[in-house]
């Protein structure tokens, strides 16, 4: 190998300077491109994970909770207007679970909804003489939808009705992680 008169330190400094020059040139190019783009926004890059995903399609959709305060012996209601936004007719059911489920009555508790139609399902609880009734209401159609409901006995108001709208739609969006989940169609139904 021929003698050049450079030391190892000189060679490292030379490479470091070349890398710095390339970096500064690239930085200048990006600045020029940004100036030429004016107010246009370039996509931002993140080294972190921008992989926020919605809840798994098989988990129930959680609706806002309901709290009813009625006189003892009065009726508290939750009325669900359920929309079928699918192409097929669909059976939907209203069910109650939890400690106070035995006091809940559906009026009605089932319906068949035509494509793009809607139906009203209603749950009723007669308030006890004292204390609270706690239960979870389920709307079961293409997907499950739930809300927690608490009925409190009080002398302040008599009957009470709360309304909730439920859009029971088939999953039509295809995402990469769907390959690890359940099919898009409604369980046991088409549309």
C-alpha positions in Angstrom: 0.0 0.0 0.0 1.3 3.4 -1.0 2.2 5.9 1.7 -0.1 9.0 1.4 1.1 10.8 4.5 -2.4 10.8 6.0 -2.9 9.5 9.5 -5.9 7.5 10.6 -7.2 10.5 12.4 -6.9 12.6 9.2 -8.9 9.9 7.2 -11.7 9.8 9.8 -11.9 13.6 9.8 -12.0 13.5 6.0 -14.9 11.0 5.9 -16.7 12.9 8.7 -16.4 16.1 6.6 -17.8 14.4 3.5 -20.8 13.0 5.4 -21.5 16.5 6.9 -21.3 18.0 3.3 -23.8 15.4 2.0 -26.1 16.0 5.0 -25.9 19.8 4.5 -26.6 19.5 0.8 -29.7 17.3 1.5 -30.9 19.7 4.1 -30.6 22.6 1.6 -32.5 20.6 -1.0 -35.3 19.9 1.4 -35.4 23.6 2.4 -35.6 24.6 -1.3 -38.4 22.1 -1.9 -40.3 23.4 1.1 -39.9 27.0 -0.1 -41.1 26.0 -3.6 -44.1 24.2 -2.2 -45.2 27.4 -0.5 -48.1 26.6 1.9 -48.5 23.0 0.7 -48.2 20.5 3.5 -45.9 17.6 3.1 -46.9 14.4 4.8 -45.4 14.1 8.3 -43.2 11.2 9.1 -43.2 9.7 12.5 -40.8 7.1 13.9 -43.4 6.1 16.4 -46.3 3.8 15.7 -49.4 5.5 14.3 -51.3 2.3 14.5 -54.4 3.3 16.5 -57.0 0.8 15.7 -60.7 0.7 16.6 -62.0 -1.9 19.0 -62.2 -5.4 17.7 -65.3 -5.9 15.5 -66.5 -8.7 17.8 -66.6 -6.5 20.9 -69.9 -4.8 21.8 -70.4 -1.2 21.0 -70.7 0.6 24.3 -73.5 3.2 24.3 -73.7 6.0 26.9 -75.0 4.9 30.3 -78.5 5.7 31.4 -79.6 6.8 34.9 -83.3 7.0 35.6 -84.8 8.5 38.8 -88.4 7.8 39.3 -91.0 7.4 42.1 -91.3 4.0 43.8 -93.7 1.9 41.8 -93.3 4.1 38.7 -92.0 2.8 35.4 -88.6 3.7 33.9 -88.0 3.0 30.2 -85.1 3.0 27.8 -86.4 3.2 24.2 -84.0 2.1 21.4 -84.6 3.0 17.8 -82.5 0.4 15.9 -81.6 1.1 12.3 -80.6 -1.7 10.0 -78.2 -0.2 7.5 -77.5 -3.5 5.8 -78.9 -5.1 2.6 -80.7 -8.0 4.3 -83.5 -8.3 6.8 -82.3 -8.8 10.3 -83.6 -10.0 13.6 -82.7 -7.9 16.6 -83.2 -8.7 20.3 -83.2 -6.7 23.5 -81.9 -8.5 26.5 -81.0 -7.6 30.1 -78.1 -9.0 32.3 -76.8 -8.1 35.7 -78.3 -8.0 39.2 -81.5 -6.2 38.2 -82.2 -8.1 35.0 -85.1 -10.0 36.5 -87.0 -6.7 36.9 -86.7 -5.7 33.3 -89.4 -6.3 30.8 -89.1 -5.9 27.0 -91.9 -4.1 25.2 -91.2 -5.4 22.6 -88.0 -7.3 23.0 -87.6 -8.6 19.5 -88.1 -7.3 16.0 -87.3 -8.2 12.4 -86.0 -5.1 10.6 -86.1 -4.9 6.8 -83.1 -3.6 4.8 -82.5 0.1 5.7 -85.5 0.1 8.0 -85.8 0.6 11.7 -87.7 -0.7 14.7 -88.3 0.4 18.3 -87.3 -1.9 21.2 -88.1 -0.8 24.7 -87.0 -2.0 28.2 -89.1 -1.2 31.3 -88.3 -1.5 35.0 -90.8 -0.7 37.8 -88.9 1.1 40.5 -88.6 -0.7 43.8 -89.7 1.0 47.1 -86.1 2.0 47.8 -82.7 1.5 46.5 -81.2 1.2 43.0 -81.7 -1.3 40.2 -78.6 -1.9 38.1 -78.5 -3.8 34.9 -76.9 -4.0 31.4 -79.1 -3.8 28.3 -78.0 -5.6 25.2 -79.2 -4.9 21.7 -78.2 -8.0 19.7 -78.4 -7.8 15.9 -75.6 -7.7 13.4 -73.4 -6.5 16.2 -73.9 -6.3 20.0 -74.5 -2.9 21.5 -74.7 -2.4 25.3 -75.6 0.3 27.8 -75.5 0.2 31.6 -78.8 1.3 33.2 -79.4 2.4 36.8 -82.9 3.0 38.1 -83.1 5.0 41.4 -86.3 5.3 43.5 -87.0 8.9 44.5 -90.0 11.1 45.2 -88.9 13.7 42.7 -90.3 12.4 39.4 -92.7 9.8 38.1 -92.3 7.9 34.9 -89.1 8.4 32.9 -88.2 7.5 29.3 -84.7 7.7 27.8 -84.0 7.3 24.1 -81.0 5.8 22.3 -80.4 5.4 18.6 -78.5 2.3 17.5 -77.1 1.9 14.0 -76.7 -1.8 13.5 -74.5 -2.0 10.4 -72.4 -4.7 8.9 -68.7 -4.1 8.9 -67.8 -3.0 5.3 -64.3 -1.6 5.8 -61.4 -3.8 5.0 -58.3 -3.3 7.1 -55.1 -5.3 7.3 -55.8 -6.6 10.8 -59.2 -8.0 9.7 -57.2 -11.0 8.5 -56.9 -11.9 12.2 -60.5 -11.2 13.2 -63.9 -12.6 12.4 -65.7 -12.2 9.0 -67.5 -9.0 8.0 -71.0 -10.4 7.7 -73.4 -10.5 10.6 -73.2 -13.6 12.7 -75.6 -16.2 11.3 -77.1 -13.7 8.9 -76.2 -12.1 5.5 -76.3 -8.3 4.8 
